[in-house]
Amino acid sequence: MIDRRFFPRYSCEMQLKINTHDEQGFIVEANEISEAGLSFKITLTILNSLFNIGCSMEIGDRFVMTIPADNQFGLDIECQIMHLRRLSQENYQMGVWFGQLQDNEQAIIRRLVNDASSNHDE
């Protein structure tokens, strides 16, 4: 199978926050990142909670996610859902695309990708 992605994906471990309009948010764990997007595991419980506050979380939907910047939460990025796959009764895998990033946002993403790439090479 030929990989046709524009940017390579790398395994990673980092916490992300899905932001909500009530500012509560939900913490999820990313497991892959590239310069174009990332993927993370999300539980059915979180999906249902998001749905109950008006976030349908369907393919094509957009939401804001906070990712680590300089070892702390800090960079809010609008993401678009590209896929949502069921892994088990309670767990799903969600892939998101970053869309148009500002130069400073792209630099932070590139640093996170480089960190993941370095860890991948070890």
The first five atom37 places (N, CA, C, CB, O) and aatype in JSON, in Angstrom:
{
  "aatype": [12, 9, 3, 1, 1, 13, 13, 14, 1, 18, 15, 4, 6, 12, 5, 10, 11, 9, 2, 16, 8, 3, 6, 5, 7, 13, 9, 19, 6, 0, 2, 6, 9, 15, 6, 0, 7, 10, 15, 13, 11, 9, 16, 10, 16, 9, 10, 2, 15, 10, 13, 2, 9, 7, 4, 15, 12, 6, 9, 7, 3, 1, 13, 19, 12, 16, 9, 14, 0, 3, 2, 5, 13, 7, 10, 3, 9, 6, 4, 5, 9, 12, 8, 10, 1, 1, 10, 15, 5, 6, 2, 18, 5, 12, 7, 19, 17, 13, 7, 5, 10, 5, 3, 2, 6, 5, 0, 9, 9, 1, 1, 10, 19, 2, 3, 0, 15, 15, 2, 8, 3, 6],
  "atom_mask": [
    [1, 1, 1, 1, 1],
    [1, 1, 1, 1, 1],
    [1, 1, 1, 1, 1],
    [1, 1, 1, 1, 1],
    [1, 1, 1, 1, 1],
    [1, 1, 1, 1, 1],
    [1, 1, 1, 1, 1],
    [1, 1, 1, 1, 1],
    [1, 1, 1, 1, 1],
    [1, 1, 1, 1, 1],
    [1, 1, 1, 1, 1],
    [1, 1, 1, 1, 1],
    [1, 1, 1, 1, 1],
    [1, 1, 1, 1, 1],
    [1, 1, 1, 1, 1],
    [1, 1, 1, 1, 1],
    [1, 1, 1, 1, 1],
    [1, 1, 1, 1, 1],
    [1, 1, 1, 1, 1],
    [1, 1, 1, 1, 1],
    [1, 1, 1, 1, 1],
    [1, 1, 1, 1, 1],
    [1, 1, 1, 1, 1],
    [1, 1, 1, 1, 1],
    [1, 1, 1, 0, 1],
    [1, 1, 1, 1, 1],
    [1, 1, 1, 1, 1],
    [1, 1, 1, 1, 1],
    [1, 1, 1, 1, 1],
    [1, 1, 1, 1, 1],
    [1, 1, 1, 1, 1],
    [1, 1, 1, 1, 1],
    [1, 1, 1, 1, 1],
    [1, 1, 1, 1, 1],
    [1, 1, 1, 1, 1],
    [1, 1, 1, 1, 1],
    [1, 1, 1, 0, 1],
    [1, 1, 1, 1, 1],
    [1, 1, 1, 1, 1],
    [1, 1, 1, 1, 1],
    [1, 1, 1, 1, 1],
    [1, 1, 1, 1, 1],
    [1, 1, 1, 1, 1],
    [1, 1, 1, 1, 1],
    [1, 1, 1, 1, 1],
    [1, 1, 1, 1, 1],
    [1, 1, 1, 1, 1],
    [1, 1, 1, 1, 1],
    [1, 1, 1, 1, 1],
    [1, 1, 1, 1, 1],
    [1, 1, 1, 1, 1],
    [1, 1, 1, 1, 1],
    [1, 1, 1, 1, 1],
    [1, 1, 1, 0, 1],
    [1, 1, 1, 1, 1],
    [1, 1, 1, 1, 1],
    [1, 1, 1, 1, 1],
    [1, 1, 1, 1, 1],
    [1, 1, 1, 1, 1],
    [1, 1, 1, 0, 1],
    [1, 1, 1, 1, 1],
    [1, 1, 1, 1, 1],
    [1, 1, 1, 1, 1],
    [1, 1, 1, 1, 1],
    [1, 1, 1, 1, 1],
    [1, 1, 1, 1, 1],
    [1, 1, 1, 1, 1],
    [1, 1, 1, 1, 1],
    [1, 1, 1, 1, 1],
    [1, 1, 1, 1, 1],
    [1, 1, 1, 1, 1],
    [1, 1, 1, 1, 1],
    [1, 1, 1, 1, 1],
    [1, 1, 1, 0, 1],
    [1, 1, 1, 1, 1],
    [1, 1, 1, 1, 1],
    [1, 1, 1, 1, 1],
    [1, 1, 1, 1, 1],
    [1, 1, 1, 1, 1],
    [1, 1, 1, 1, 1],
    [1, 1, 1, 1, 1],
    [1, 1, 1, 1, 1],
    [1, 1, 1, 1, 1],
    [1, 1, 1, 1, 1],
    [1, 1, 1, 1, 1],
    [1, 1, 1, 1, 1],
    [1, 1, 1, 1, 1],
    [1, 1, 1, 1, 1],
    [1, 1, 1, 1, 1],
    [1, 1, 1, 1, 1],
    [1, 1, 1, 1, 1],
    [1, 1, 1, 1, 1],
    [1, 1, 1, 1, 1],
    [1, 1, 1, 1, 1],
    [1, 1, 1, 0, 1],
    [1, 1, 1, 1, 1],
    [1, 1, 1, 1, 1],
    [1, 1, 1, 1, 1],
    [1, 1, 1, 0, 1],
    [1, 1, 1, 1, 1],
    [1, 1, 1, 1, 1],
    [1, 1, 1, 1, 1],
    [1, 1, 1, 1, 1],
    [1, 1, 1, 1, 1],
    [1, 1, 1, 1, 1],
    [1, 1, 1, 1, 1],
    [1, 1, 1, 1, 1],
    [1, 1, 1, 1, 1],
    [1, 1, 1, 1, 1],
    [1, 1, 1, 1, 1],
    [1, 1, 1, 1, 1],
    [1, 1, 1, 1, 1],
    [1, 1, 1, 1, 1],
    [1, 1, 1, 1, 1],
    [1, 1, 1, 1, 1],
    [1, 1, 1, 1, 1],
    [1, 1, 1, 1, 1],
    [1, 1, 1, 1, 1],
    [1, 1, 1, 1, 1],
    [1, 1, 1, 1, 1],
    [1, 1, 1, 1, 1],
    [1, 1, 1, 1, 1]
  ],
  "atom_positions": [
    [[0.83, -1.18, 0.0], [0.0, 0.0, 0.0], [0.88, 1.25, 0.0], [-0.95, -0.01, 1.21], [1.84, 1.33, 0.77]],
    [[0.57, 2.19, -0.84], [1.34, 3.43, -0.96], [0.75, 4.49, -0.05], [1.37, 3.92, -2.43], [-0.45, 4.74, -0.07]],
    [[1.61, 5.11, 0.76], [1.18, 6.19, 1.64], [1.19, 7.48, 0.82], [2.1, 6.32, 2.9], [2.24, 7.88, 0.33]],
    [[0.05, 8.12, 0.66], [-0.07, 9.32, -0.17], [-0.2, 10.61, 0.64], [-1.26, 9.19, -1.08], [-0.6, 11.64, 0.1]],
    [[0.13, 10.55, 1.89], [0.02, 11.74, 2.73], [1.08, 12.77, 2.32], [0.17, 11.38, 4.22], [2.18, 12.43, 1.89]],
    [[0.71, 14.04, 2.47], [1.66, 15.12, 2.19], [2.71, 15.22, 3.3], [0.91, 16.47, 2.04], [3.86, 15.59, 3.05]],
    [[2.31, 14.89, 4.52], [3.2, 14.98, 5.66], [3.22, 13.64, 6.4], [2.78, 16.13, 6.62], [2.16, 13.05, 6.61]],
    [[4.39, 13.16, 6.78], [4.45, 11.9, 7.53], [3.86, 12.06, 8.93], [5.91, 11.41, 7.64], [3.91, 13.13, 9.53]],
    [[3.29, 10.96, 9.43], [2.74, 10.92, 10.78], [3.74, 10.26, 11.71], [1.38, 10.16, 10.81], [4.49, 9.37, 11.31]],
    [[3.74, 10.71, 12.95], [4.63, 10.14, 13.96], [3.83, 9.84, 15.23], [5.82, 11.09, 14.26], [2.92, 10.58, 15.59]],
    [[4.2, 8.77, 15.88], [3.59, 8.44, 17.16], [3.97, 9.5, 18.18], [4.02, 7.03, 17.65], [5.08, 10.03, 18.17]],
    [[3.04, 9.79, 19.06], [3.31, 10.78, 20.1], [2.43, 10.46, 21.31], [3.05, 12.23, 19.59], [1.49, 9.68, 21.22]],
    [[2.75, 11.07, 22.4], [1.95, 11.0, 23.61], [1.87, 12.41, 24.16], [2.55, 10.0, 24.67], [2.84, 12.93, 24.7]],
    [[0.7, 13.02, 24.02], [0.52, 14.35, 24.59], [-0.95, 14.57, 24.89], [1.04, 15.44, 23.63], [-1.84, 14.08, 24.19]],
    [[-1.19, 15.3, 25.95], [-2.56, 15.62, 26.31], [-3.03, 16.84, 25.55], [-2.68, 15.84, 27.82], [-2.29, 17.81, 25.37]],
    [[-4.29, 16.78, 25.12], [-4.94, 17.87, 24.41], [-6.23, 18.19, 25.13], [-5.2, 17.5, 22.91], [-6.75, 17.37, 25.89]],
    [[-6.74, 19.36, 24.9], [-8.02, 19.73, 25.5], [-8.99, 20.12, 24.39], [-7.85, 20.9, 26.52], [-8.72, 21.03, 23.61]],
    [[-10.13, 19.42, 24.34], [-11.2, 19.82, 23.44], [-11.98, 20.91, 24.16], [-12.14, 18.6, 23.03], [-12.56, 20.67, 25.21]],
    [[-11.98, 22.11, 23.6], [-12.63, 23.25, 24.24], [-14.13, 23.23, 23.97], [-12.02, 24.56, 23.75], [-14.58, 22.83, 22.89]],
    [[-14.89, 23.66, 24.95], [-16.35, 23.75, 24.82], [-16.78, 25.17, 25.16], [-17.06, 22.72, 25.74], [-16.05, 25.93, 25.8]],
    [[-17.98, 25.52, 24.71], [-18.46, 26.89, 24.95], [-18.68, 27.18, 26.43], [-19.75, 27.12, 24.19], [-18.73, 28.35, 26.83]],
    [[-18.82, 26.15, 27.25], [-18.98, 26.37, 28.69], [-17.63, 26.42, 29.41], [-19.86, 25.27, 29.3], [-17.57, 26.51, 30.64]],
    [[-16.56, 26.34, 28.64], [-15.17, 26.42, 29.12], [-14.74, 25.24, 29.99], [-14.98, 27.69, 29.9], [-13.64, 25.27, 30.55]],
    [[-15.58, 24.2, 30.11], [-15.19, 23.01, 30.87], [-14.11, 22.26, 30.12], [-16.41, 22.1, 31.12], [-13.02, 22.03, 30.65]],
    [[-14.39, 21.87, 28.89], [-13.43, 21.15, 28.06], [-13.25, 19.71, 28.5], [0.0, 0.0, 0.0], [-13.69, 19.29, 29.57]],
    [[-12.58, 18.95, 27.63], [-12.32, 17.54, 27.88], [-10.89, 17.22, 27.48], [-13.33, 16.63, 27.11], [-10.43, 17.64, 26.41]],
    [[-10.19, 16.49, 28.33], [-8.81, 16.1, 28.06], [-8.8, 14.78, 27.31], [-7.99, 16.0, 29.39], [-9.47, 13.82, 27.71]],
    [[-8.03, 14.73, 26.23], [-7.85, 13.5, 25.46], [-6.35, 13.31, 25.23], [-8.63, 13.56, 24.1], [-5.56, 14.23, 25.42]],
    [[-5.98, 12.11, 24.82], [-4.56, 11.77, 24.62], [-4.28, 11.57, 23.14], [-4.19, 10.5, 25.42], [-4.83, 10.66, 22.51]],
    [[-3.42, 12.42, 22.57], [-3.01, 12.27, 21.17], [-2.07, 11.09, 21.04], [-2.34, 13.57, 20.64], [-1.28, 10.81, 21.94]],
    [[-2.18, 10.39, 19.89], [-1.25, 9.27, 19.68], [-0.53, 9.36, 18.35], [-2.0, 7.97, 19.75], [0.4, 8.58, 18.11]],
    [[-0.91, 10.28, 17.47], [-0.18, 10.54, 16.22], [-0.28, 12.02, 15.87], [-0.74, 9.66, 15.06], [-1.29, 12.67, 16.15]],
    [[0.79, 12.53, 15.26], [0.8, 13.93, 14.85], [1.55, 14.07, 13.53], [1.44, 14.83, 15.94], [2.49, 13.33, 13.25]],
    [[1.11, 15.03, 12.73], [1.82, 15.42, 11.51], [1.67, 16.94, 11.41], [1.26, 14.68, 10.22], [1.01, 17.56, 12.24]],
    [[2.29, 17.52, 10.39], [2.15, 18.97, 10.22], [0.76, 19.37, 9.75], [3.19, 19.48, 9.24], [0.4, 20.55, 9.79]],
    [[-0.04, 18.4, 9.3], [-1.38, 18.7, 8.81], [-2.48, 18.42, 9.83], [-1.64, 17.9, 7.58], [-3.57, 18.96, 9.72]],
    [[-2.2, 17.57, 10.83], [-3.23, 17.22, 11.79], [-2.73, 16.22, 12.8], [0.0, 0.0, 0.0], [-1.53, 15.97, 12.91]],
    [[-3.67, 15.65, 13.54], [-3.31, 14.67, 14.54], [-4.49, 13.74, 14.78], [-2.89, 15.36, 15.86], [-5.6, 13.98, 14.3]],
    [[-4.22, 12.67, 15.52], [-5.29, 11.75, 15.89], [-5.18, 11.47, 17.38], [-5.22, 10.43, 15.07], [-4.1, 11.56, 17.98]],
    [[-6.31, 11.14, 17.97], [-6.36, 10.89, 19.4], [-7.49, 9.93, 19.71], [-6.53, 12.21, 20.18], [-8.44, 9.78, 18.95]],
    [[-7.36, 9.29, 20.86], [-8.42, 8.43, 21.35], [-9.41, 9.27, 22.12], [-7.85, 7.28, 22.23], [-9.04, 10.19, 22.85]],
    [[-10.69, 8.94, 21.95], [-11.75, 9.65, 22.66], [-12.78, 8.62, 23.08], [-12.39, 10.78, 21.76], [-13.11, 7.71, 22.32]],
    [[-13.29, 8.76, 24.28], [-14.23, 7.77, 24.8], [-15.66, 8.12, 24.37], [-14.15, 7.69, 26.33], [-15.98, 9.26, 24.05]],
    [[-16.49, 7.1, 24.38], [-17.91, 7.3, 24.1], [-18.53, 8.25, 25.13], [-18.66, 5.95, 24.1], [-19.41, 9.03, 24.8]],
    [[-18.07, 8.17, 26.36], [-18.57, 9.06, 27.41], [-18.31, 10.52, 27.05], [-17.9, 8.71, 28.77], [-19.2, 11.36, 27.2]],
    [[-17.11, 10.83, 26.58], [-16.79, 12.21, 26.19], [-17.61, 12.59, 24.96], [-15.27, 12.36, 25.89], [-18.15, 13.7, 24.91]],
    [[-17.7, 11.7, 23.96], [-18.51, 12.0, 22.78], [-19.95, 12.31, 23.17], [-18.47, 10.83, 21.79], [-20.54, 13.26, 22.66]],
    [[-20.53, 11.51, 24.06], [-21.9, 11.75, 24.51], [-22.02, 13.07, 25.27], [-22.39, 10.6, 25.38], [-23.0, 13.79, 25.11]],
    [[-21.04, 13.38, 26.1], [-21.05, 14.64, 26.84], [-21.0, 15.82, 25.89], [-19.87, 14.71, 27.84], [-21.72, 16.81, 26.07]],
    [[-20.15, 15.73, 24.87], [-20.06, 16.8, 23.87], [-21.38, 16.93, 23.1], [-18.89, 16.53, 22.88], [-21.85, 18.04, 22.86]],
    [[-21.96, 15.82, 22.73], [-23.25, 15.83, 22.03], [-24.33, 16.5, 22.89], [-23.68, 14.4, 21.66], [-25.14, 17.27, 22.38]],
    [[-24.33, 16.2, 24.18], [-25.34, 16.75, 25.09], [-25.24, 18.26, 25.27], [-25.24, 16.08, 26.43], [-26.21, 18.9, 25.67]],
    [[-24.07, 18.84, 24.98], [-23.94, 20.3, 25.09], [-23.94, 20.96, 23.69], [-22.64, 20.67, 25.85], [-23.58, 22.12, 23.54]],
    [[-24.35, 20.18, 22.69], [-24.55, 20.76, 21.37], [-23.41, 20.59, 20.38], [0.0, 0.0, 0.0], [-23.45, 21.18, 19.3]],
    [[-22.4, 19.8, 20.72], [-21.28, 19.54, 19.81], [-21.48, 18.15, 19.21], [-19.89, 19.65, 20.54], [-21.26, 17.15, 19.89]],
    [[-21.9, 18.08, 17.97], [-22.23, 16.78, 17.38], [-21.01, 15.92, 17.1], [-23.0, 16.98, 16.11], [-21.1, 14.7, 17.11]],
    [[-19.86, 16.55, 16.85], [-18.6, 15.84, 16.61], [-18.7, 14.84, 15.46], [-18.16, 15.12, 17.88], [-18.27, 13.7, 15.58]],
    [[-19.27, 15.29, 14.35], [-19.38, 14.47, 13.15], [-18.29, 14.86, 12.15], [-20.77, 14.62, 12.5], [-17.7, 15.94, 12.26]],
    [[-18.03, 14.0, 11.2], [-17.03, 14.28, 10.18], [-17.37, 15.59, 9.48], [-16.94, 13.11, 9.14], [-18.51, 15.81, 9.07]],
    [[-16.37, 16.46, 9.36], [-16.56, 17.77, 8.77], [-16.8, 18.87, 9.79], [0.0, 0.0, 0.0], [-16.6, 20.05, 9.48]],
    [[-17.22, 18.51, 11.0], [-17.44, 19.52, 12.05], [-16.1, 20.13, 12.46], [-18.15, 18.9, 13.27], [-15.05, 19.51, 12.34]],
    [[-16.18, 21.35, 12.95], [-15.0, 22.07, 13.43], [-15.14, 22.34, 14.92], [-14.8, 23.4, 12.66], [-16.24, 22.53, 15.44]],
    [[-14.0, 22.34, 15.59], [-13.96, 22.68, 17.01], [-12.59, 23.22, 17.33], [-14.3, 21.45, 17.9], [-11.67, 23.11, 16.52]],
    [[-12.45, 23.8, 18.5], [-11.16, 24.36, 18.92], [-10.54, 23.42, 19.95], [-11.33, 25.79, 19.51], [-11.19, 22.97, 20.89]],
    [[-9.27, 23.15, 19.73], [-8.5, 22.27, 20.6], [-7.29, 23.05, 21.1], [-8.07, 20.97, 19.86], [-6.67, 23.8, 20.36]],
    [[-6.97, 22.86, 22.36], [-5.78, 23.47, 22.94], [-4.68, 22.41, 22.97], [-6.06, 24.05, 24.37], [-4.87, 21.32, 23.51]],
    [[-3.54, 22.76, 22.4], [-2.41, 21.84, 22.38], [-1.26, 22.44, 23.18], [-1.95, 21.53, 20.91], [-1.22, 23.65, 23.39]],
    [[-0.33, 21.6, 23.63], [0.79, 22.12, 24.43], [1.66, 23.09, 23.63], [1.65, 20.95, 24.96], [1.95, 22.87, 22.45]],
    [[2.06, 24.13, 24.29], [3.03, 25.07, 23.71], [4.04, 25.35, 24.81], [2.33, 26.41, 23.18], [3.68, 25.87, 25.87]],
    [[5.28, 25.02, 24.57], [6.34, 25.19, 25.57], [6.0, 24.43, 26.85], [6.55, 26.68, 25.88], [6.07, 24.98, 27.95]],
    [[5.64, 23.15, 26.69], [5.35, 22.24, 27.8], [4.15, 22.64, 28.66], [6.55, 22.15, 28.67], [4.05, 22.21, 29.81]],
    [[3.26, 23.44, 28.11], [2.04, 23.76, 28.84], [0.92, 23.96, 27.83], [2.22, 25.03, 29.72], [1.17, 24.19, 26.64]],
    [[-0.31, 23.87, 28.31], [-1.42, 24.13, 27.4], [-1.35, 25.59, 27.02], [-2.8, 23.77, 28.05], [-1.03, 26.43, 27.86]],
    [[-1.64, 25.9, 25.79], [-1.55, 27.29, 25.45], [-1.94, 27.67, 24.05], [0.0, 0.0, 0.0], [-2.29, 28.83, 23.82]],
    [[-1.89, 26.77, 23.08], [-2.18, 27.14, 21.71], [-3.55, 26.6, 21.29], [-1.08, 26.63, 20.76], [-3.74, 25.38, 21.21]],
    [[-4.48, 27.5, 21.04], [-5.81, 27.11, 20.57], [-5.81, 27.05, 19.06], [-6.89, 28.1, 21.08], [-5.46, 28.02, 18.38]],
    [[-6.19, 25.89, 18.52], [-6.2, 25.67, 17.07], [-7.56, 25.15, 16.66], [-5.07, 24.68, 16.65], [-8.11, 24.23, 17.28]],
    [[-8.1, 25.75, 15.59], [-9.34, 25.21, 15.05], [-9.02, 23.96, 14.24], [-10.07, 26.27, 14.16], [-8.12, 23.96, 13.41]],
    [[-9.78, 22.9, 14.51], [-9.58, 21.62, 13.84], [-10.86, 21.2, 13.14], [-9.13, 20.54, 14.85], [-11.96, 21.59, 13.54]],
    [[-10.7, 20.41, 12.09], [-11.84, 19.83, 11.39], [-11.74, 18.32, 11.48], [-11.89, 20.3, 9.9], [-10.68, 17.75, 11.22]],
    [[-12.84, 17.68, 11.85], [-12.86, 16.23, 11.99], [-12.79, 15.58, 10.62], [-14.12, 15.76, 12.76], [-13.61, 15.87, 9.74]],
    [[-11.8, 14.71, 10.44], [-11.61, 14.01, 9.17], [-12.09, 12.56, 9.25], [-10.15, 14.05, 8.76], [-12.58, 12.01, 8.27]],
    [[-11.94, 11.94, 10.41], [-12.46, 10.59, 10.59], [-12.76, 10.32, 12.06], [-11.47, 9.54, 10.05], [-12.17, 10.93, 12.95]],
    [[-13.68, 9.41, 12.28], [-14.02, 8.94, 13.61], [-14.27, 7.45, 13.49], [-15.27, 9.71, 14.21], [-15.24, 7.02, 12.86]],
    [[-13.4, 6.67, 14.1], [-13.49, 5.21, 13.98], [-13.7, 4.58, 15.35], [-12.22, 4.63, 13.33], [-13.05, 4.95, 16.33]],
    [[-14.6, 3.65, 15.39], [-14.86, 2.93, 16.62], [-13.79, 1.87, 16.82], [-16.28, 2.3, 16.61], [-13.53, 1.07, 15.93]],
    [[-13.17, 1.87, 18.01], [-12.15, 0.89, 18.35], [-12.71, -0.23, 19.22], [-10.98, 1.56, 19.06], [-12.29, -1.39, 19.12]],
    [[-13.67, 0.12, 20.06], [-14.3, -0.83, 20.97], [-15.64, -0.24, 21.38], [-13.39, -1.15, 22.22], [-16.06, 0.79, 20.85]],
    [[-16.32, -0.87, 22.33], [-17.61, -0.33, 22.77], [-17.48, 1.06, 23.36], [-18.25, -1.26, 23.78], [-18.39, 1.87, 23.22]],
    [[-16.38, 1.35, 24.01], [-16.22, 2.62, 24.71], [-15.22, 3.56, 24.05], [-15.8, 2.36, 26.11], [-15.23, 4.75, 24.35]],
    [[-14.35, 3.08, 23.17], [-13.27, 3.9, 22.65], [-13.35, 4.13, 21.14], [-11.95, 3.28, 22.98], [-13.71, 3.24, 20.38]],
    [[-13.0, 5.36, 20.75], [-12.97, 5.76, 19.35], [-11.63, 6.4, 19.05], [-14.14, 6.75, 19.03], [-10.91, 6.83, 19.95]],
    [[-11.3, 6.44, 17.78], [-10.11, 7.14, 17.28], [-10.61, 8.29, 16.4], [-9.14, 6.17, 16.48], [-11.37, 8.06, 15.46]],
    [[-10.19, 9.51, 16.71], [-10.6, 10.67, 15.92], [-9.37, 11.28, 15.26], [-11.33, 11.71, 16.8], [-8.34, 11.48, 15.91]],
    [[-9.49, 11.59, 13.98], [-8.43, 12.27, 13.26], [-8.91, 13.65, 12.86], [0.0, 0.0, 0.0], [-10.03, 13.81, 12.36]],
    [[-8.07, 14.65, 13.07], [-8.45, 16.03, 12.74], [-7.38, 16.67, 11.87], [-8.66, 16.86, 14.03], [-6.21, 16.3, 11.9]],
    [[-7.83, 17.64, 11.08], [-6.98, 18.44, 10.21], [-6.89, 19.82, 10.8], [-7.53, 18.48, 8.74], [-7.89, 20.37, 11.26]],
    [[-5.69, 20.41, 10.79], [-5.5, 21.73, 11.38], [-6.05, 22.87, 10.52], [-4.05, 21.96, 11.63], [-6.43, 23.91, 11.06]],
    [[-6.09, 22.7, 9.22], [-6.54, 23.8, 8.37], [-5.46, 24.84, 8.2], [0.0, 0.0, 0.0], [-4.27, 24.53, 8.22]],
    [[-5.88, 26.08, 8.04], [-4.95, 27.18, 7.81], [-4.37, 27.66, 9.14], [-5.66, 28.35, 7.08], [-5.09, 28.19, 9.99]],
    [[-3.07, 27.47, 9.3], [-2.39, 27.89, 10.52], [-1.61, 29.18, 10.28], [-1.46, 26.79, 11.03], [-1.09, 29.41, 9.19]],
    [[-1.54, 30.0, 11.31], [-0.69, 31.18, 11.29], [0.77, 30.71, 11.39], [-1.06, 32.17, 12.44], [1.03, 29.58, 11.81]],
    [[1.71, 31.57, 11.03], [3.12, 31.19, 11.06], [3.57, 30.72, 12.44], [3.98, 32.36, 10.61], [4.29, 29.72, 12.56]],
    [[3.16, 31.44, 13.49], [3.57, 31.05, 14.85], [2.94, 29.71, 15.25], [3.17, 32.14, 15.87], [3.58, 28.92, 15.94]],
    [[1.71, 29.45, 14.82], [1.06, 28.17, 15.11], [1.76, 27.04, 14.37], [-0.43, 28.21, 14.71], [2.0, 25.97, 14.93]],
    [[2.1, 27.28, 13.11], [2.8, 26.27, 12.31], [4.15, 25.94, 12.92], [2.97, 26.75, 10.86], [4.58, 24.79, 12.9]],
    [[4.83, 26.95, 13.46], [6.14, 26.73, 14.09], [6.01, 25.82, 15.31], [6.79, 28.07, 14.49], [6.85, 24.95, 15.53]],
    [[4.97, 26.02, 16.1], [4.75, 25.18, 17.29], [4.42, 23.76, 16.87], [3.62, 25.75, 18.17], [4.94, 22.8, 17.44]],
    [[3.55, 23.61, 15.87], [3.19, 22.28, 15.37], [4.44, 21.58, 14.83], [2.1, 22.37, 14.27], [4.67, 20.41, 15.11]],
    [[5.24, 22.3, 14.06], [6.46, 21.72, 13.49], [7.4, 21.25, 14.6], [7.18, 22.75, 12.59], [8.02, 20.2, 14.48]],
    [[7.5, 22.03, 15.69], [8.34, 21.63, 16.82], [7.82, 20.34, 17.45], [8.4, 22.76, 17.87], [8.6, 19.45, 17.78]],
    [[6.49, 20.25, 17.63], [5.89, 19.03, 18.2], [6.13, 17.83, 17.28], [4.38, 19.22, 18.43], [6.4, 16.73, 17.76]],
    [[6.02, 18.04, 15.98], [6.28, 16.96, 15.01], [7.75, 16.55, 15.07], [5.89, 17.4, 13.57], [8.06, 15.36, 15.05]],
    [[8.64, 17.52, 15.13], [10.07, 17.21, 15.22], [10.39, 16.44, 16.49], [10.91, 18.5, 15.17], [11.2, 15.51, 16.47]],
    [[9.75, 16.81, 17.61], [9.95, 16.08, 18.86], [9.48, 14.64, 18.7], [9.2, 16.77, 20.03], [10.17, 13.7, 19.12]],
    [[8.3, 14.46, 18.1], [7.76, 13.11, 17.88], [8.65, 12.32, 16.94], [6.33, 13.18, 17.32], [8.87, 11.12, 17.13]],
    [[9.16, 12.99, 15.92], [10.06, 12.34, 14.96], [11.35, 11.89, 15.64], [10.38, 13.28, 13.79], [11.84, 10.79, 15.39]],
    [[11.9, 12.73, 16.49], [13.13, 12.4, 17.22], [12.9, 11.2, 18.12], [13.63, 13.6, 18.06], [13.75, 10.31, 18.21]],
    [[11.75, 11.16, 18.79], [11.43, 10.04, 19.67], [11.21, 8.77, 18.84], [10.18, 10.35, 20.51], [11.49, 7.67, 19.31]],
    [[10.71, 8.93, 17.64], [10.45, 7.8, 16.74], [11.77, 7.17, 16.28], [9.62, 8.25, 15.51], [11.85, 5.95, 16.12]],
    [[12.79, 8.0, 16.07], [14.08, 7.52, 15.56], [14.89, 6.79, 16.62], [14.87, 8.69, 15.02], [15.8, 6.03, 16.29]],
    [[14.58, 7.01, 17.89], [15.38, 6.41, 18.97], [15.14, 4.93, 19.1], [15.09, 7.09, 20.29], [15.74, 4.28, 19.95]]
  ]
}
